[in-house]
């Protein structure tokens, strides 16, 4: 027995033979307890399944664990709805981040429509205008959060990188075309047409400011300035995809914040206008009073835009199980809309304080030119106008991108290959020409802005709530279920009221139809 014990002790004390190949141990096994020194090798081999269960003993399991860890850490687990989407402008590049999201959302979320907010105060008065503006801001921010979370509702599942794709999934192909196609296309193509009008008109005003009253140069006509703006926009649109215009969006967002700040600061510094009044404008009859209130509510509701491109912006970001795209997207949205609030509230409140019910229908920019063109430096007026032009040019790019994507999708799905560069350039030039034609041939569309805006309002305030209920399926009767149904129904009701009110106004006042006679932007 003593000899046997001596033999065992010699075996246990003998130095282990180094293995011929080094095998790295996974991090999860670095501190695993080693086998007991007194355990028999035969007993350890008695359970081969137990031995195969450890990653160290199973190269296959180790490989699977390693690949899975890599996929979860850096891999793109989520899949495209169609592999050919990798050839389209929106989903061609997925290298976006929170900074890009902030640039795009700020550029698309603030613009010339904010300049009309003081006119809403003239219709609603101080109290109701501030209440409506605050409620609308909170409401649209909530629906924006819903869309950000609905972009990838199931981790590792399909990503909805286009608003119409999500609408088709929820409402079905037929109802999506009826409910969402016209509003979404209006929010893209319609805003681009409005940008042509505002940008081209601002170019004409900038030329007049720079040239002065004694200028001998022959000024271009309004249509020619529209053409100049469209040419510049088409040239800038040759950037290939949505991610590539992040720098353009940064410039546009900076310009928007700058001119909004300059306009309200100059208006407040110059003081209130003589005889200013803050009482709501009194209408001659009840019909005009109702139309004035609806017009004010519509201005507040339309001051917030960009929901039709939120899913597209998020589609430019990578997404993994450990790093889903909604995290950087929501960070960018919070920064962007903090800046939007810091621009909108001073602009609306300061503008109404300075001009009261004397504010022109076109907003505070028109009031600045109307009341302060002689007592404000031409340099200040020129810089402000130049910033408006820059913002219009850059905003045109992000709102036109869904249209470019839709055009190229037809070619890609038919030919099953990427769109060549010359055809891509042709599509973008064609879209610019269409916007120019509409701006010149149908200048009275601005009088239908309220009607078309009422039709498109559910894209911002109602449809995201219904989409959340349909996809997430919260339990009936819960707070989430009740809130989303209530907001969705209320949004559809407001849209219906605005549509009826604008139709009523068109019937009462008539529509001045003038083809190919664009008016100057004031």
Protein Blocks (a to p, Z undefined) as FASTA:
>chain_A
ZZmmmmmmmmmmpccdddfbdcdddfklmmgccddfklcfklmmmmmmlmmmpmklmmkl
mmmmmmmmmmmmmmcfbccfblklmmpmklmpccbcfklmmmmmmmmmgcfklmmmmmmm
mmnommlmmmmmmmmmmmmmmmmmmmmmmmmmpghiacdfbfklmmmmmnojklmmmmmm
mmmmmmmmmmmmmmmmmmmmmmmmmmmmmnommlcbdcddfklmmmmmmmmmmmmmmpfb
lmlmmmmmmmmmmmmmmmmmmmmmmmmmnopaehiafbdcddfbfklmmmmmmmmmmmmm
mmpghjlmmmmmmmmpccdfklcfklmmmmmmmmmmmmmmmmmmmmmmmmmmmnmmmbcf
kbjklmmmmmmmmmgcfklmmmmmmmmmmmmmmmmmmmmmmmmmmmmmmmmmmnopacdf
klmmmmmmmmmmmmmmmmmmmmmlmmmmmmmmmmmmmmmmmmmmmmmmmmnopaehiakl
mmmmmmmmmmmmmmmmmmmmmmmmmmmnopaddehiacddZZ
